[in-house]
Amino acid sequence: MNPVYKTDRLILRPRSLNDLEDCVAMDLDPAVVKYIRPTEDEETHRAFLQERFKRSYEDGLGFWSVFLRKEDGSQGDFIGWVLLVPLADEGPEVEIGYRFIQAAWGNGYASEAAAVIRDHAFQQTDLYEIVAVTHPENRASQSVLRKIGLLQKEDKLAYGQMLPFFTLEKARWQELSAA
């Protein structure tokens, strides 16, 4: 099982079926899914997520649910998730990704949580590179990727379309971490 991570503001723990309803509610918000495929009706989407929650990944890969951390250090409200999984569920590249509720936008939570999982990727797995793709118009997501050290490369076919492609190699991460 993947570890739980805590920052001053967040708790990241491996996603479980207990998070299903929070994820369904998040994905039903049209603003949240603006740059990805629209969510089907609620029941179809719930069934899709239930199957996705059951999927297993190699050690060190998977999804982490992200929660606010209360002043006493305990887990607060669900605000989103971060993933480290094979790109488009096919690989061979491993992608980092995230999704957050609208109320969490603009607070640096995505950058903070993604940085934790970026560090996990290079400290707890044998990955030599992580990648990411975004919708061409999703400037906020592209900004998060740049903040955590990923560099934009040529567009790549993923999820059935050509998308901006970002990478971070372990050697560059080590340089950034040492600075």
C-alpha positions as protocol buffer text, in pm:
chain_id: "A"
residue {
  index: 1
  type: MET
  ca { x: 0 y: 0 z: 0 }
}
residue {
  index: 2
  type: ASN
  ca { x: 116 y: 352 z: -75 }
}
residue {
  index: 3
  type: PRO
  ca { x: 206 y: 583 z: 213 }
}
residue {
  index: 4
  type: VAL
  ca { x: 2 y: 866 z: 361 }
}
residue {
  index: 5
  type: TYR
  ca { x: 165 y: 1207 z: 322 }
}
residue {
  index: 6
  type: LYS
  ca { x: 108 y: 1519 z: 528 }
}
residue {
  index: 7
  type: THR
  ca { x: 207 y: 1878 z: 457 }
}
residue {
  index: 8
  type: ASP
  ca { x: 129 y: 2178 z: 674 }
}
residue {
  index: 9
  type: ARG
  ca { x: -201 y: 2220 z: 490 }
}
residue {
  index: 10
  type: LEU
  ca { x: -287 y: 1886 z: 332 }
}
residue {
  index: 11
  type: ILE
  ca { x: -321 y: 1513 z: 393 }
}
residue {
  index: 12
  type: LEU
  ca { x: -276 y: 1279 z: 96 }
}
residue {
  index: 13
  type: ARG
  ca { x: -381 y: 919 z: 150 }
}
residue {
  index: 14
  type: PRO
  ca { x: -433 y: 628 z: -87 }
}
residue {
  index: 15
  type: ARG
  ca { x: -777 y: 658 z: -242 }
}
residue {
  index: 16
  type: SER
  ca { x: -1043 y: 420 z: -117 }
}
residue {
  index: 17
  type: LEU
  ca { x: -1409 y: 347 z: -186 }
}
residue {
  index: 18
  type: ASN
  ca { x: -1486 y: 577 z: 107 }
}
residue {
  index: 19
  type: ASP
  ca { x: -1392 y: 862 z: -129 }
}
residue {
  index: 20
  type: LEU
  ca { x: -1633 y: 758 z: -404 }
}
residue {
  index: 21
  type: GLU
  ca { x: -1915 y: 1003 z: -333 }
}
residue {
  index: 22
  type: ASP
  ca { x: -1675 y: 1296 z: -301 }
}
residue {
  index: 23
  type: CYS
  ca { x: -1519 y: 1205 z: -636 }
}
residue {
  index: 24
  type: VAL
  ca { x: -1861 y: 1167 z: -802 }
}
residue {
  index: 25
  type: ALA
  ca { x: -1971 y: 1507 z: -671 }
}
residue {
  index: 26
  type: MET
  ca { x: -1648 y: 1670 z: -790 }
}
residue {
  index: 27
  type: ASP
  ca { x: -1680 y: 1520 z: -1138 }
}
residue {
  index: 28
  type: LEU
  ca { x: -2042 y: 1636 z: -1173 }
}
residue {
  index: 29
  type: ASP
  ca { x: -1925 y: 1999 z: -1160 }
}
residue {
  index: 30
  type: PRO
  ca { x: -1902 y: 2113 z: -1526 }
}
residue {
  index: 31
  type: ALA
  ca { x: -1623 y: 2359 z: -1442 }
}
residue {
  index: 32
  type: VAL
  ca { x: -1408 y: 2081 z: -1294 }
}
residue {
  index: 33
  type: VAL
  ca { x: -1435 y: 1862 z: -1603 }
}
residue {
  index: 34
  type: LYS
  ca { x: -1430 y: 2147 z: -1857 }
}
residue {
  index: 35
  type: TYR
  ca { x: -1106 y: 2028 z: -2018 }
}
residue {
  index: 36
  type: ILE
  ca { x: -1172 y: 1654 z: -2004 }
}
residue {
  index: 37
  type: ARG
  ca { x: -1458 y: 1443 z: -2127 }
}
residue {
  index: 38
  type: PRO
  ca { x: -1796 y: 1544 z: -1985 }
}
residue {
  index: 39
  type: THR
  ca { x: -1925 y: 1330 z: -1702 }
}
residue {
  index: 40
  type: GLU
  ca { x: -2197 y: 1084 z: -1795 }
}
residue {
  index: 41
  type: ASP
  ca { x: -2510 y: 1074 z: -1586 }
}
residue {
  index: 42
  type: GLU
  ca { x: -2445 y: 1031 z: -1215 }
}
residue {
  index: 43
  type: GLU
  ca { x: -2513 y: 656 z: -1191 }
}
residue {
  index: 44
  type: THR
  ca { x: -2306 y: 568 z: -1498 }
}
residue {
  index: 45
  type: HIS
  ca { x: -2021 y: 779 z: -1367 }
}
residue {
  index: 46
  type: ARG
  ca { x: -2045 y: 624 z: -1020 }
}
residue {
  index: 47
  type: ALA
  ca { x: -2018 y: 275 z: -1177 }
}
residue {
  index: 48
  type: PHE
  ca { x: -1719 y: 390 z: -1388 }
}
residue {
  index: 49
  type: LEU
  ca { x: -1543 y: 525 z: -1079 }
}
residue {
  index: 50
  type: GLN
  ca { x: -1617 y: 212 z: -875 }
}
residue {
  index: 51
  type: GLU
  ca { x: -1439 y: 4 z: -1137 }
}
residue {
  index: 52
  type: ARG
  ca { x: -1151 y: 251 z: -1153 }
}
residue {
  index: 53
  type: PHE
  ca { x: -1117 y: 245 z: -774 }
}
residue {
  index: 54
  type: LYS
  ca { x: -1072 y: -134 z: -788 }
}
residue {
  index: 55
  type: ARG
  ca { x: -787 y: -113 z: -1039 }
}
residue {
  index: 56
  type: SER
  ca { x: -449 y: -205 z: -899 }
}
residue {
  index: 57
  type: TYR
  ca { x: -117 y: -59 z: -1001 }
}
residue {
  index: 58
  type: GLU
  ca { x: 249 y: -148 z: -952 }
}
residue {
  index: 59
  type: ASP
  ca { x: 396 y: -63 z: -614 }
}
residue {
  index: 60
  type: GLY
  ca { x: 430 y: 310 z: -571 }
}
residue {
  index: 61
  type: LEU
  ca { x: 169 y: 396 z: -834 }
}
residue {
  index: 62
  type: GLY
  ca { x: -194 y: 485 z: -782 }
}
residue {
  index: 63
  type: PHE
  ca { x: -428 y: 760 z: -667 }
}
residue {
  index: 64
  type: TRP
  ca { x: -413 y: 967 z: -349 }
}
residue {
  index: 65
  type: SER
  ca { x: -717 y: 1150 z: -218 }
}
residue {
  index: 66
  type: VAL
  ca { x: -633 y: 1499 z: -93 }
}
residue {
  index: 67
  type: PHE
  ca { x: -786 y: 1649 z: 220 }
}
residue {
  index: 68
  type: LEU
  ca { x: -739 y: 1973 z: 404 }
}
residue {
  index: 69
  type: ARG
  ca { x: -543 y: 1927 z: 724 }
}
residue {
  index: 70
  type: LYS
  ca { x: -711 y: 2066 z: 1034 }
}
residue {
  index: 71
  type: GLU
  ca { x: -520 y: 2271 z: 1291 }
}
residue {
  index: 72
  type: ASP
  ca { x: -506 y: 1967 z: 1521 }
}
residue {
  index: 73
  type: GLY
  ca { x: -346 y: 1766 z: 1237 }
}
residue {
  index: 74
  type: SER
  ca { x: -650 y: 1554 z: 1163 }
}
residue {
  index: 75
  type: GLN
  ca { x: -811 y: 1500 z: 825 }
}
residue {
  index: 76
  type: GLY
  ca { x: -1051 y: 1770 z: 709 }
}
residue {
  index: 77
  type: ASP
  ca { x: -1261 y: 1803 z: 397 }
}
residue {
  index: 78
  type: PHE
  ca { x: -1194 y: 1624 z: 68 }
}
residue {
  index: 79
  type: ILE
  ca { x: -1065 y: 1868 z: -193 }
}
residue {
  index: 80
  type: GLY
  ca { x: -941 y: 1643 z: -476 }
}
residue {
  index: 81
  type: TRP
  ca { x: -694 y: 1377 z: -580 }
}
residue {
  index: 82
  type: VAL
  ca { x: -350 y: 1328 z: -731 }
}
residue {
  index: 83
  type: LEU
  ca { x: -244 y: 1032 z: -944 }
}
residue {
  index: 84
  type: LEU
  ca { x: 73 y: 859 z: -1051 }
}
residue {
  index: 85
  type: VAL
  ca { x: -30 y: 594 z: -1306 }
}
residue {
  index: 86
  type: PRO
  ca { x: 60 y: 466 z: -1654 }
}
residue {
  index: 87
  type: LEU
  ca { x: -19 y: 735 z: -1913 }
}
residue {
  index: 88
  type: ALA
  ca { x: -374 y: 687 z: -2045 }
}
residue {
  index: 89
  type: ASP
  ca { x: -378 y: 358 z: -1850 }
}
residue {
  index: 90
  type: GLU
  ca { x: -145 y: 215 z: -2116 }
}
residue {
  index: 91
  type: GLY
  ca { x: 204 y: 349 z: -2049 }
}
residue {
  index: 92
  type: PRO
  ca { x: 489 y: 290 z: -2086 }
}
residue {
  index: 93
  type: GLU
  ca { x: 527 y: 644 z: -1948 }
}
residue {
  index: 94
  type: VAL
  ca { x: 397 y: 717 z: -1598 }
}
residue {
  index: 95
  type: GLU
  ca { x: 192 y: 1031 z: -1563 }
}
residue {
  index: 96
  type: ILE
  ca { x: 127 y: 1264 z: -1275 }
}
residue {
  index: 97
  type: GLY
  ca { x: -216 y: 1425 z: -1270 }
}
residue {
  index: 98
  type: TYR
  ca { x: -464 y: 1589 z: -1036 }
}
residue {
  index: 99
  type: ARG
  ca { x: -820 y: 1713 z: -1002 }
}
residue {
  index: 100
  type: PHE
  ca { x: -959 y: 1945 z: -737 }
}
residue {
  index: 101
  type: ILE
  ca { x: -1299 y: 2083 z: -641 }
}
residue {
  index: 102
  type: GLN
  ca { x: -1364 y: 2438 z: -754 }
}
residue {
  index: 103
  type: ALA
  ca { x: -1357 y: 2573 z: -398 }
}
residue {
  index: 104
  type: ALA
  ca { x: -993 y: 2458 z: -372 }
}
residue {
  index: 105
  type: TRP
  ca { x: -874 y: 2638 z: -686 }
}
residue {
  index: 106
  type: GLY
  ca { x: -633 y: 2927 z: -655 }
}
residue {
  index: 107
  type: ASN
  ca { x: -489 y: 2826 z: -317 }
}
residue {
  index: 108
  type: GLY
  ca { x: -180 y: 2639 z: -434 }
}
residue {
  index: 109
  type: TYR
  ca { x: -320 y: 2303 z: -324 }
}
residue {
  index: 110
  type: ALA
  ca { x: -269 y: 2137 z: -664 }
}
residue {
  index: 111
  type: SER
  ca { x: 97 y: 2245 z: -676 }
}
residue {
  index: 112
  type: GLU
  ca { x: 153 y: 2139 z: -316 }
}
residue {
  index: 113
  type: ALA
  ca { x: -6 y: 1796 z: -357 }
}
residue {
  index: 114
  type: ALA
  ca { x: 152 y: 1732 z: -697 }
}
residue {
  index: 115
  type: ALA
  ca { x: 496 y: 1820 z: -557 }
}
residue {
  index: 116
  type: VAL
  ca { x: 449 y: 1558 z: -285 }
}
residue {
  index: 117
  type: ILE
  ca { x: 365 y: 1288 z: -540 }
}
residue {
  index: 118
  type: ARG
  ca { x: 648 y: 1406 z: -771 }
}
residue {
  index: 119
  type: ASP
  ca { x: 890 y: 1353 z: -481 }
}
residue {
  index: 120
  type: HIS
  ca { x: 727 y: 1017 z: -405 }
}
residue {
  index: 121
  type: ALA
  ca { x: 779 y: 913 z: -769 }
}
residue {
  index: 122
  type: PHE
  ca { x: 1154 y: 966 z: -748 }
}
residue {
  index: 123
  type: GLN
  ca { x: 1213 y: 864 z: -386 }
}
residue {
  index: 124
  type: GLN
  ca { x: 983 y: 562 z: -352 }
}
residue {
  index: 125
  type: THR
  ca { x: 985 y: 408 z: -701 }
}
residue {
  index: 126
  type: ASP
  ca { x: 1247 y: 328 z: -962 }
}
residue {
  index: 127
  type: LEU
  ca { x: 1102 y: 575 z: -1213 }
}
residue {
  index: 128
  type: TYR
  ca { x: 1355 y: 777 z: -1409 }
}
residue {
  index: 129
  type: GLU
  ca { x: 1090 y: 1012 z: -1554 }
}
residue {
  index: 130
  type: ILE
  ca { x: 735 y: 1130 z: -1497 }
}
residue {
  index: 131
  type: VAL
  ca { x: 515 y: 1286 z: -1763 }
}
residue {
  index: 132
  type: ALA
  ca { x: 190 y: 1479 z: -1787 }
}
residue {
  index: 133
  type: VAL
  ca { x: -55 y: 1593 z: -2052 }
}
residue {
  index: 134
  type: THR
  ca { x: -308 y: 1875 z: -2039 }
}
residue {
  index: 135
  type: HIS
  ca { x: -572 y: 2026 z: -2260 }
}
residue {
  index: 136
  type: PRO
  ca { x: -411 y: 2299 z: -2474 }
}
residue {
  index: 137
  type: GLU
  ca { x: -630 y: 2567 z: -2313 }
}
residue {
  index: 138
  type: ASN
  ca { x: -584 y: 2452 z: -1951 }
}
residue {
  index: 139
  type: ARG
  ca { x: -330 y: 2716 z: -1854 }
}
residue {
  index: 140
  type: ALA
  ca { x: -381 y: 2663 z: -1479 }
}
residue {
  index: 141
  type: SER
  ca { x: -283 y: 2296 z: -1503 }
}
residue {
  index: 142
  type: GLN
  ca { x: 15 y: 2381 z: -1722 }
}
residue {
  index: 143
  type: SER
  ca { x: 124 y: 2634 z: -1460 }
}
residue {
  index: 144
  type: VAL
  ca { x: 109 y: 2368 z: -1187 }
}
residue {
  index: 145
  type: LEU
  ca { x: 326 y: 2135 z: -1394 }
}
residue {
  index: 146
  type: ARG
  ca { x: 585 y: 2405 z: -1452 }
}
residue {
  index: 147
  type: LYS
  ca { x: 586 y: 2499 z: -1082 }
}
residue {
  index: 148
  type: ILE
  ca { x: 676 y: 2143 z: -988 }
}
residue {
  index: 149
  type: GLY
  ca { x: 955 y: 2127 z: -1246 }
}
residue {
  index: 150
  type: LEU
  ca { x: 807 y: 1964 z: -1555 }
}
residue {
  index: 151
  type: LEU
  ca { x: 918 y: 2098 z: -1892 }
}
residue {
  index: 152
  type: GLN
  ca { x: 690 y: 2123 z: -2194 }
}
residue {
  index: 153
  type: LYS
  ca { x: 797 y: 1912 z: -2492 }
}
residue {
  index: 154
  type: GLU
  ca { x: 633 y: 1846 z: -2830 }
}
residue {
  index: 155
  type: ASP
  ca { x: 264 y: 1762 z: -2827 }
}
residue {
  index: 156
  type: LYS
  ca { x: 185 y: 1391 z: -2789 }
}
residue {
  index: 157
  type: LEU
  ca { x: -108 y: 1170 z: -2883 }
}
residue {
  index: 158
  type: ALA
  ca { x: -280 y: 1069 z: -2559 }
}
residue {
  index: 159
  type: TYR
  ca { x: -642 y: 1005 z: -2472 }
}
residue {
  index: 160
  type: GLY
  ca { x: -725 y: 1011 z: -2843 }
}
residue {
  index: 161
  type: GLN
  ca { x: -595 y: 1362 z: -2915 }
}
residue {
  index: 162
  type: MET
  ca { x: -277 y: 1562 z: -2953 }
}
residue {
  index: 163
  type: LEU
  ca { x: -203 y: 1725 z: -2618 }
}
residue {
  index: 164
  type: PRO
  ca { x: 71 y: 1940 z: -2467 }
}
residue {
  index: 165
  type: PHE
  ca { x: 324 y: 1696 z: -2321 }
}
residue {
  index: 166
  type: PHE
  ca { x: 539 y: 1766 z: -2015 }
}
residue {
  index: 167
  type: THR
  ca { x: 826 y: 1564 z: -1864 }
}
residue {
  index: 168
  type: LEU
  ca { x: 1051 y: 1565 z: -1562 }
}
residue {
  index: 169
  type: GLU
  ca { x: 1353 y: 1336 z: -1548 }
}
residue {
  index: 170
  type: LYS
  ca { x: 1492 y: 1218 z: -1217 }
}
residue {
  index: 171
  type: ALA
  ca { x: 1828 y: 1389 z: -1281 }
}
residue {
  index: 172
  type: ARG
  ca { x: 1657 y: 1727 z: -1328 }
}
residue {
  index: 173
  type: TRP
  ca { x: 1445 y: 1667 z: -1016 }
}
residue {
  index: 174
  type: GLN
  ca { x: 1765 y: 1596 z: -820 }
}
residue {
  index: 175
  type: GLU
  ca { x: 1917 y: 1922 z: -946 }
}
residue {
  index: 176
  type: LEU
  ca { x: 1605 y: 2118 z: -854 }
}
residue {
  index: 177
  type: SER
  ca { x: 1589 y: 1953 z: -512 }
}
residue {
  index: 178
  type: ALA
  ca { x: 1952 y: 2037 z: -439 }
}
residue {
  index: 179
  type: ALA
  ca { x: 1910 y: 2405 z: -532 }
}
